[in-house]
């Protein structure tokens, strides 16, 4: 399996954004919940993750599976 490079393949960030929108959540809602789960992140940094400019940490991905109520696979597969 190839490594996901956010700089050339924005699938990860795009999927996080799609899942967030499907849940009817705003960026700041996700950020506040991430912070409550112990992930130190700002809205600016989170926006960069969704845009594919920053890679999310493992801690962030674990927390996002809880917040977005999804499986890790949802971040790495095509979502339509």
RODO-661849 format. One record per residue: residue number from 1; residue in one letter; x, y, z of N, C-alpha, C, O in turn. Coordinates in Angstrom, 3 decimals, padded with zeros to 6 digits. Example, Ala and Ser with C-alpha at 12.3 -4.5 7.8 and 13.67 -1.06 7.14 Angstrom:
// residues 2
+-----+------+----------+----------+----------+----------+----------+----------+----------+----------+----------+----------+----------+----------+
: pos : code :     n_c1 :     n_c2 :     n_c3 :    ca_c1 :    ca_c2 :    ca_c3 :     c_c1 :     c_c2 :     c_c3 :     o_c1 :     o_c2 :     o_c3 :
+-----+------+----------+----------+----------+----------+----------+----------+----------+----------+----------+----------+----------+----------+
:   1 :    a :  013.190 : -005.690 :  007.800 :  012.300 : -004.500 :  007.800 :  013.200 : -003.300 :  007.800 :  014.236 : -003.319 :  008.465 :
:   2 :    s :  012.850 : -002.250 :  007.080 :  013.670 : -001.060 :  007.140 :  012.900 :  000.030 :  007.870 :  013.409 :  001.138 :  008.039 :
+-----+------+----------+----------+----------+----------+----------+----------+----------+----------+----------+----------+----------+----------+
// end
This chain:
// residues 80
+-----+------+----------+----------+----------+----------+----------+----------+----------+----------+----------+----------+----------+----------+
: pos : code :     n_c1 :     n_c2 :     n_c3 :    ca_c1 :    ca_c2 :    ca_c3 :     c_c1 :     c_c2 :     c_c3 :     o_c1 :     o_c2 :     o_c3 :
+-----+------+----------+----------+----------+----------+----------+----------+----------+----------+----------+----------+----------+----------+
:   1 :    x :  000.840 : -001.175 :  000.000 :  000.000 :  000.000 :  000.000 :  000.886 :  001.240 :  000.000 :  001.886 :  001.304 :  000.715 :
:   2 :    x :  000.507 :  002.214 : -000.807 :  001.268 :  003.449 : -000.894 :  000.954 :  004.364 :  000.280 : -000.144 :  004.343 :  000.836 :
:   3 :    x :  001.929 :  005.153 :  000.633 :  001.761 :  006.147 :  001.688 :  000.961 :  007.322 :  001.129 :  001.176 :  007.740 : -000.008 :
:   4 :    x :  000.044 :  007.850 :  001.926 : -000.755 :  008.995 :  001.494 :  000.052 :  010.265 :  001.717 :  000.453 :  010.568 :  002.840 :
:   5 :    x :  000.287 :  011.005 :  000.639 :  001.013 :  012.265 :  000.716 :  000.010 :  013.387 :  000.502 : -000.474 :  013.582 : -000.613 :
:   6 :    x : -000.302 :  014.118 :  001.549 : -001.297 :  015.178 :  001.473 : -000.915 :  016.265 :  000.474 : -001.789 :  016.960 : -000.044 :
:   7 :    x :  000.355 :  016.421 :  000.202 :  000.769 :  017.493 : -000.703 :  000.375 :  017.204 : -002.150 :  000.112 :  018.127 : -002.921 :
:   8 :    x :  000.336 :  015.936 : -002.514 : -000.030 :  015.581 : -003.884 : -001.392 :  014.908 : -003.974 : -002.005 :  014.903 : -005.042 :
:   9 :    x : -001.877 :  014.342 : -002.874 : -003.162 :  013.665 : -002.851 : -003.950 :  014.178 : -001.648 : -003.659 :  013.830 : -000.504 :
:  10 :    x : -004.939 :  014.999 : -001.924 : -005.687 :  015.649 : -000.849 : -006.879 :  014.818 : -000.371 : -007.774 :  015.338 :  000.295 :
:  11 :    x : -006.888 :  013.533 : -000.708 : -008.009 :  012.659 : -000.367 : -008.313 :  012.658 :  001.131 : -009.477 :  012.743 :  001.523 :
:  12 :    x : -007.304 :  012.563 :  001.952 : -007.495 :  012.502 :  003.395 : -008.215 :  013.744 :  003.917 : -009.229 :  013.636 :  004.606 :
:  13 :    x : -007.692 :  014.914 :  003.588 : -008.312 :  016.162 :  004.033 : -009.703 :  016.353 :  003.461 : -010.613 :  016.806 :  004.156 :
:  14 :    x : -009.867 :  016.002 :  002.182 : -011.182 :  016.130 :  001.546 : -012.201 :  015.218 :  002.215 : -013.352 :  015.609 :  002.410 :
:  15 :    x : -011.790 :  014.018 :  002.564 : -012.710 :  013.088 :  003.222 : -013.091 :  013.568 :  004.620 : -014.249 :  013.454 :  005.021 :
:  16 :    x : -012.132 :  014.100 :  005.355 : -012.436 :  014.636 :  006.679 : -013.469 :  015.755 :  006.543 : -014.419 :  015.828 :  007.323 :
:  17 :    x : -013.279 :  016.618 :  005.555 : -014.219 :  017.723 :  005.332 : -015.604 :  017.186 :  004.949 : -016.612 :  017.647 :  005.483 :
:  18 :    x : -015.658 :  016.215 :  004.027 : -016.947 :  015.645 :  003.606 : -017.673 :  015.005 :  004.783 : -018.882 :  015.180 :  004.938 :
:  19 :    x : -016.947 :  014.270 :  005.605 : -017.560 :  013.626 :  006.766 : -018.081 :  014.669 :  007.760 : -019.150 :  014.498 :  008.347 :
:  20 :    x : -017.320 :  015.746 :  007.942 : -017.744 :  016.825 :  008.841 : -019.032 :  017.464 :  008.331 : -019.963 :  017.695 :  009.103 :
:  21 :    x : -019.085 :  017.744 :  007.043 : -020.270 :  018.373 :  006.452 : -021.473 :  017.441 :  006.535 : -022.587 :  017.887 :  006.808 :
:  22 :    x : -021.254 :  016.147 :  006.301 : -022.344 :  015.175 :  006.416 : -022.937 :  015.156 :  007.817 : -024.130 :  014.905 :  007.987 :
:  23 :    x : -022.109 :  015.421 :  008.816 : -022.577 :  015.462 :  010.209 : -023.179 :  016.828 :  010.569 : -023.670 :  017.016 :  011.682 :
:  24 :    x : -023.139 :  017.777 :  009.629 : -023.695 :  019.105 :  009.873 : -022.889 :  019.915 :  010.865 : -023.444 :  020.718 :  011.614 :
:  25 :    x : -021.583 :  019.707 :  010.876 : -020.717 :  020.389 :  011.842 : -019.874 :  021.465 :  011.154 : -019.559 :  021.372 :  009.967 :
:  26 :    x : -019.522 :  022.482 :  011.931 : -018.622 :  023.529 :  011.452 : -017.198 :  023.207 :  011.895 : -016.984 :  022.387 :  012.789 :
:  27 :    x : -016.230 :  023.863 :  011.260 : -014.822 :  023.664 :  011.640 : -014.625 :  023.866 :  013.134 : -014.002 :  023.042 :  013.803 :
:  28 :    x : -015.165 :  024.973 :  013.655 : -014.926 :  025.284 :  015.068 : -015.578 :  024.268 :  015.993 : -015.121 :  024.076 :  017.119 :
:  29 :    x : -016.662 :  023.602 :  015.524 : -017.271 :  022.537 :  016.332 : -016.305 :  021.356 :  016.460 : -016.121 :  020.798 :  017.542 :
:  30 :    x : -015.699 :  020.996 :  015.344 : -014.740 :  019.884 :  015.335 : -013.539 :  020.239 :  016.212 : -013.097 :  019.432 :  017.030 :
:  31 :    x : -013.021 :  021.443 :  016.037 : -011.839 :  021.869 :  016.800 : -012.124 :  021.838 :  018.300 : -011.293 :  021.361 :  019.073 :
:  32 :    x : -013.272 :  022.333 :  018.716 : -013.575 :  022.337 :  020.156 : -013.697 :  020.910 :  020.691 : -013.265 :  020.631 :  021.809 :
:  33 :    x : -014.277 :  020.012 :  019.906 : -014.374 :  018.624 :  020.353 : -013.005 :  017.943 :  020.365 : -012.715 :  017.140 :  021.252 :
:  34 :    x : -012.168 :  018.266 :  019.380 : -010.799 :  017.727 :  019.380 : -010.060 :  018.185 :  020.633 : -009.369 :  017.395 :  021.277 :
:  35 :    x : -010.209 :  019.461 :  020.975 : -009.542 :  019.998 :  022.156 : -010.047 :  019.316 :  023.428 : -009.258 :  019.034 :  024.331 :
:  36 :    x : -011.345 :  019.049 :  023.508 : -011.897 :  018.347 :  024.668 : -011.332 :  016.939 :  024.788 : -011.233 :  016.395 :  025.888 :
:  37 :    x : -010.959 :  016.343 :  023.643 : -010.379 :  015.003 :  023.642 : -008.854 :  015.033 :  023.788 : -008.196 :  014.000 :  023.667 :
:  38 :    x : -008.298 :  016.217 :  024.048 : -006.874 :  016.333 :  024.328 : -005.985 :  016.585 :  023.129 : -004.762 :  016.498 :  023.238 :
:  39 :    x : -006.582 :  016.900 :  021.977 : -005.788 :  017.216 :  020.792 : -005.585 :  018.730 :  020.768 : -006.549 :  019.490 :  020.679 :
:  40 :    x : -004.330 :  019.160 :  020.848 : -003.999 :  020.583 :  020.854 : -003.965 :  021.084 :  019.422 : -003.006 :  020.828 :  018.694 :
:  41 :    x : -005.014 :  021.801 :  019.010 : -005.121 :  022.263 :  017.628 : -005.909 :  023.562 :  017.573 : -006.797 :  023.803 :  018.391 :
:  42 :    x : -005.569 :  024.392 :  016.598 : -006.302 :  025.642 :  016.368 : -007.206 :  025.464 :  015.145 : -007.060 :  024.503 :  014.391 :
:  43 :    x : -008.133 :  026.393 :  014.961 : -009.001 :  026.311 :  013.786 : -008.188 :  026.477 :  012.504 : -008.499 :  025.859 :  011.486 :
:  44 :    x : -007.154 :  027.307 :  012.551 : -006.306 :  027.501 :  011.372 : -005.582 :  026.231 :  010.970 : -005.525 :  025.889 :  009.789 :
:  45 :    x : -005.032 :  025.537 :  011.946 : -004.327 :  024.287 :  011.659 : -005.301 :  023.235 :  011.158 : -004.992 :  022.496 :  010.223 :
:  46 :    x : -006.478 :  023.163 :  011.775 : -007.478 :  022.189 :  011.330 : -007.900 :  022.478 :  009.881 : -008.059 :  021.555 :  009.083 :
:  47 :    x : -008.078 :  023.749 :  009.551 : -008.442 :  024.122 :  008.180 : -007.379 :  023.677 :  007.184 : -007.694 :  023.258 :  006.070 :
:  48 :    x : -006.118 :  023.772 :  007.596 : -005.018 :  023.330 :  006.731 : -005.051 :  021.819 :  006.529 : -004.686 :  021.334 :  005.458 :
:  49 :    x : -005.482 :  021.071 :  007.537 : -005.617 :  019.616 :  007.387 : -006.678 :  019.321 :  006.338 : -006.458 :  018.500 :  005.447 :
:  50 :    x : -007.825 :  019.982 :  006.435 : -008.889 :  019.755 :  005.461 : -008.478 :  020.174 :  004.055 : -008.903 :  019.565 :  003.074 :
:  51 :    x : -007.661 :  021.203 :  003.957 : -007.199 :  021.685 :  002.646 : -006.055 :  020.843 :  002.088 : -005.661 :  021.017 :  000.935 :
:  52 :    x : -005.526 :  019.937 :  002.896 : -004.426 :  019.104 :  002.438 : -003.064 :  019.732 :  002.599 : -002.084 :  019.234 :  002.046 :
:  53 :    x : -002.982 :  020.820 :  003.348 : -001.707 :  021.507 :  003.545 : -000.943 :  020.984 :  004.748 :  000.277 :  021.130 :  004.815 :
:  54 :    x : -001.645 :  020.372 :  005.705 : -001.028 :  019.759 :  006.895 : -001.516 :  018.324 :  007.014 : -002.653 :  018.013 :  006.660 :
:  55 :    x : -000.659 :  017.467 :  007.508 : -001.071 :  016.091 :  007.783 : -001.605 :  016.002 :  009.198 : -001.025 :  016.581 :  010.117 :
:  56 :    x : -002.713 :  015.278 :  009.390 : -003.234 :  015.122 :  010.741 : -002.361 :  014.158 :  011.545 : -001.764 :  013.239 :  010.985 :
:  57 :    x : -002.292 :  014.373 :  012.846 : -001.550 :  013.458 :  013.713 : -002.393 :  012.205 :  013.927 : -003.593 :  012.193 :  013.653 :
:  58 :    x : -001.754 :  011.170 :  014.413 : -002.473 :  009.932 :  014.723 : -003.510 :  010.208 :  015.802 : -004.633 :  009.708 :  015.731 :
:  59 :    x : -003.134 :  011.007 :  016.804 : -004.077 :  011.366 :  017.869 : -005.311 :  012.063 :  017.302 : -006.435 :  011.809 :  017.734 :
:  60 :    x : -005.085 :  012.940 :  016.334 : -006.206 :  013.642 :  015.713 : -007.107 :  012.663 :  014.962 : -008.330 :  012.745 :  015.069 :
:  61 :    x : -006.523 :  011.750 :  014.211 : -007.320 :  010.778 :  013.459 : -008.144 :  009.894 :  014.403 : -009.308 :  009.602 :  014.129 :
:  62 :    x : -007.540 :  009.478 :  015.499 : -008.270 :  008.659 :  016.478 : -009.459 :  009.450 :  017.024 : -010.571 :  008.928 :  017.104 :
:  63 :    x : -009.222 :  010.711 :  017.400 : -010.294 :  011.545 :  017.929 : -011.377 :  011.798 :  016.875 : -012.567 :  011.808 :  017.191 :
:  64 :    x : -010.959 :  012.000 :  015.628 : -011.934 :  012.249 :  014.561 : -012.836 :  011.049 :  014.321 : -014.005 :  011.218 :  013.973 :
:  65 :    x : -012.317 :  009.838 :  014.501 : -013.182 :  008.664 :  014.331 : -014.294 :  008.679 :  015.380 : -015.414 :  008.245 :  015.111 :
:  66 :    x : -013.982 :  009.176 :  016.562 : -015.000 :  009.279 :  017.620 : -015.987 :  010.405 :  017.323 : -017.199 :  010.221 :  017.435 :
:  67 :    x : -015.471 :  011.555 :  016.951 : -016.314 :  012.725 :  016.704 : -017.220 :  012.504 :  015.496 : -018.414 :  012.802 :  015.539 :
:  68 :    x : -016.640 :  011.979 :  014.421 : -017.392 :  011.799 :  013.177 : -018.102 :  010.447 :  013.107 : -018.807 :  010.152 :  012.142 :
:  69 :    x : -017.902 :  009.624 :  014.155 : -018.526 :  008.304 :  014.245 : -018.286 :  007.493 :  012.976 : -019.218 :  007.037 :  012.313 :
:  70 :    x : -017.003 :  007.331 :  012.665 : -016.630 :  006.595 :  011.458 : -015.443 :  005.687 :  011.752 : -014.855 :  005.723 :  012.832 :
:  71 :    x : -015.124 :  004.899 :  010.787 : -014.000 :  003.975 :  010.814 : -012.803 :  004.672 :  010.162 : -012.991 :  005.563 :  009.333 :
:  72 :    x : -011.594 :  004.288 :  010.516 : -010.393 :  004.877 :  009.897 : -010.432 :  004.786 :  008.377 : -009.953 :  005.686 :  007.687 :
:  73 :    x : -010.998 :  003.703 :  007.852 : -011.049 :  003.515 :  006.399 : -011.777 :  004.650 :  005.690 : -011.483 :  004.950 :  004.533 :
:  74 :    x : -012.716 :  005.274 :  006.369 : -013.475 :  006.367 :  005.759 : -012.572 :  007.531 :  005.364 : -012.898 :  008.285 :  004.446 :
:  75 :    x : -011.456 :  007.681 :  006.040 : -010.545 :  008.789 :  005.721 : -009.735 :  008.528 :  004.444 : -009.255 :  009.470 :  003.814 :
:  76 :    x : -009.584 :  007.277 :  004.068 : -008.669 :  006.929 :  002.978 : -009.360 :  006.360 :  001.734 : -008.683 :  005.970 :  000.783 :
:  77 :    x : -010.675 :  006.308 :  001.728 : -011.415 :  005.801 :  000.571 : -012.164 :  006.929 : -000.093 : -012.468 :  007.943 :  000.536 :
:  78 :    x : -012.463 :  006.752 : -001.378 : -013.243 :  007.751 : -002.101 : -014.640 :  007.841 : -001.489 : -015.326 :  006.829 : -001.346 :
:  79 :    x : -015.051 :  009.040 : -001.133 : -016.400 :  009.289 : -000.630 : -017.123 :  010.114 : -001.676 : -016.619 :  011.145 : -002.122 :
:  80 :    x : -018.293 :  009.664 : -002.062 : -019.050 :  010.410 : -003.081 : -020.179 :  011.189 : -002.481 : -020.911 :  011.869 : -003.201 :
+-----+------+----------+----------+----------+----------+----------+----------+----------+----------+----------+----------+----------+----------+
// end
